[in-house]
Amino acid sequence: MTLFDVQIGALTGESAALEQFRGTAVLVVNLASKCGLTPQYAGLQALHETYADRGLTVLGVPSNQFAGQEPGTPDEIAEFARSTFGATFPMTEKVDVNGPDRHPLYAALVEAADSDGHSGDVRWNFEKFLVGPDGTVVARFAPQVEPESPEITAAIERVLPRPAP
């Protein structure tokens, strides 16, 4: 089983069908609209636009587990992301990323360690997990690491399934 086999709903209510991303790279990020790190939406959208043609999808996963910073309804979350940051990358339903109700997607993701050796619970909003085309987690990045940072873009470049034009 890979992450592409996990079932999760889309923000719009239907299935997010992670299977559709098999063979591509996916940057999974837990989102919040009322967080000091919320401006990272802009960098996530930039990554999505820059690397989409080479096989990267940014997948936003709203979560309200950190200081109640994602209280919105699905429509409110989608509208905020679109109108404030021009976000067009796909988003899942709002889920728990930690604790007894942790979504199976995050149960698999949190086993990976970041460059400092941290594995286990998600520490805050905007923690990033890079999933390779085969569905394995290849990198994890702390919330404060900016989406367009050299360490994230280098990791993405290493796993993209298609070369630059």
CORZIKA-V264672 format. One record per run of one state. SS is the DSSP state (@ for helix, = for strand, . for the rest). FROM is the first residue (numbers start at 1). TO is the last residue. If there is no record, write none. Layout:
ss = (SS:SS)
from = (FROM:FROM)
to = (TO:TO)
This chain:
ss = (.:@:.:=:.:=:.:@:.:=:.:@:.:=:.:@:.:=:.:=:.:=:.:@:.:=:.:=:.:@:.)
from = (1:3:6:9:11:15:16:18:22:25:32:40:55:56:63:74:86:91:93:96:97:102:103:104:110:128:132:137:142:150:160)
to = (2:5:8:10:14:15:17:21:24:31:39:54:55:62:73:85:90:92:95:96:101:102:103:109:127:131:136:141:149:159:165)
